[in-house]
């Protein structure tokens, strides 16, 4: 094999491997939850300056800076409901100067989903915590058969208050499914 061809093939292989590595590491493992005022994901990623002002001003302290391995979304704000819920207050929107967050008439993060086989109410135990904590109770969450919580996707904003209040919280009883923006 000719030396020039060897290095050309080697470079081509390295280039392809690097591209595949970047592609694989940039795919989110789980969907990322964004501010209810965020642009569609691709536009958001282009416009967000990763300044952190929205994180600093989050009333619910749920906006965090992504610091995982995904280089495409590294440094961007995302929602994490371990320490609170989104108040839909607009503080993040008010401090965003990049245009990545825009005013919306009905801001929405996603829709809550109750994992019935993990939820105590569906296991015969009395629990209505998510229902009583929901800011839109009797709209976003209703009780079926007087004690089983059911999410109404038409009204649920995905604010995460039910998830944060759930006694089993991080056990995965409630998940917020992001909306397509």
C-alpha positions in Angstrom: 0.0 0.0 0.0 1.2 3.4 -0.9 2.1 5.7 2.0 -0.1 8.5 0.8 -3.1 6.3 0.4 -2.5 4.8 3.8 -2.6 8.2 5.5 -5.6 9.3 3.4 -7.6 6.2 4.4 -6.5 6.6 8.0 -7.6 10.3 8.1 -10.9 9.4 6.4 -11.6 6.6 9.0 -10.7 9.0 11.9 -13.0 11.7 10.5 -15.9 9.2 10.2 -15.3 7.8 13.7 -15.2 11.4 15.2 -18.5 12.3 13.4 -20.2 9.2 14.7 -18.9 9.8 18.2 -20.2 13.4 18.3 -23.5 12.2 16.9 -23.9 9.5 19.5 -22.9 11.6 22.5 -25.1 14.5 21.4 -28.3 12.5 21.5 -30.2 13.1 24.8 -30.9 9.9 26.8 -34.2 11.4 27.9 -36.0 14.3 26.5 -34.9 17.6 28.0 -37.5 19.8 29.6 -37.1 23.5 28.8 -38.7 26.7 30.1 -42.4 27.0 29.2 -41.3 30.1 27.2 -38.6 28.3 25.1 -38.5 28.4 21.3 -38.6 25.0 19.5 -35.4 23.0 20.5 -33.3 23.7 17.4 -34.0 27.4 17.4 -33.5 27.5 21.2 -30.1 25.9 20.9 -29.0 28.5 18.3 -30.3 31.5 20.2 -29.5 30.6 23.8 -26.3 32.4 24.8 -25.8 30.1 27.8 -25.5 33.1 30.1 -27.3 31.6 33.1 -29.5 34.6 33.9 -32.7 32.5 33.6 -31.2 30.0 36.1 -30.3 32.7 38.6 -33.7 34.3 38.4 -35.9 31.1 38.5 -38.5 31.5 41.3 -39.0 27.8 41.7 -35.2 27.0 41.5 -35.9 24.3 38.9 -33.9 25.8 36.0 -30.4 24.2 36.1 -27.5 24.4 33.7 -26.9 21.2 31.7 -23.4 19.9 32.4 -23.6 16.4 31.1 -21.7 14.8 28.2 -24.0 16.1 25.4 -21.9 18.8 23.8 -24.8 20.2 21.7 -26.9 21.1 24.8 -24.0 21.7 27.2 -24.5 24.9 29.2 -28.1 25.4 28.3 -30.9 25.7 30.9 -33.2 22.8 31.6 -35.9 22.0 34.1 -35.2 19.6 37.0 -38.1 19.1 39.5 -36.1 17.6 42.3 -36.0 20.8 44.3 -39.2 22.5 43.3 -41.6 23.2 40.5 -42.1 25.8 37.7 -44.3 28.7 38.9 -44.9 29.8 35.3 -43.9 33.3 36.7 -42.0 34.5 33.6 -38.8 35.5 35.5 -36.7 33.5 33.1 -38.4 35.2 30.2 -37.9 38.7 31.6 -34.1 38.3 31.9 -33.5 36.5 28.6 -31.9 39.0 26.1 -31.1 36.4 23.5 -34.6 35.7 22.2 -34.4 32.0 23.1 -37.4 32.6 25.4 -40.5 34.3 24.1 -43.8 35.4 25.6 -46.6 32.9 25.1 -50.3 33.2 25.8 -50.6 29.7 27.4 -47.1 28.7 28.4 -46.7 24.9 28.7 -43.7 22.6 29.5 -45.4 19.3 28.8 -47.9 17.0 30.3 -47.6 15.0 33.5 -48.0 11.2 33.2 -48.8 9.0 36.2 -47.1 5.6 36.1 -50.0 3.6 37.5 -48.1 0.5 38.5 -45.9 2.6 40.7 -48.5 5.0 42.1 -49.7 4.2 45.6 -53.3 5.2 44.8 -53.4 2.5 42.1 -51.9 0.0 44.5 -54.9 0.3 46.9 -53.3 2.9 49.3 -54.9 6.2 50.0 -52.9 9.0 48.4 -54.1 12.2 46.7 -51.1 14.3 47.1 -50.7 15.2 43.4 -54.3 16.1 43.2 -54.3 18.5 46.2 -51.0 20.1 45.2 -52.0 20.8 41.6 -52.6 24.5 40.9 -55.3 23.4 38.4 -56.9 20.7 40.5 -60.3 19.5 39.0 -59.0 20.6 35.6 -55.4 19.3 35.1 -55.9 16.5 37.6 -59.2 14.9 38.4 -60.1 12.0 40.7 -61.8 9.0 39.2 -63.7 6.6 41.4 -63.2 9.2 44.1 -59.5 8.4 44.7 -57.6 7.6 41.5 -55.7 10.6 40.0 -56.1 11.2 36.3 -54.2 13.8 34.2 -56.2 15.9 31.7 -53.6 16.8 29.0 -55.8 19.7 27.8 -55.2 21.6 31.1 -51.9 20.2 32.4 -49.1 22.7 32.0 -46.3 20.3 33.1 -45.3 22.6 35.9 -44.0 19.7 37.9 -45.8 20.6 41.2 -47.4 17.1 41.3 -44.1 15.5 40.7 -42.3 17.6 43.4 -45.1 16.9 45.9 -45.3 13.2 45.3 -44.1 11.3 48.4 -42.3 8.9 46.1 -41.0 11.7 43.9 -37.8 10.4 42.4 -39.2 6.8 42.3 -40.6 7.7 38.9 -44.3 7.7 39.8 -44.9 10.9 37.8 -43.0 11.9 34.7 -43.3 15.1 32.7 -43.5 14.4 29.0 -42.3 17.5 27.0 -44.5 19.0 24.4 -43.4 19.4 20.8 -42.9 23.1 20.4 
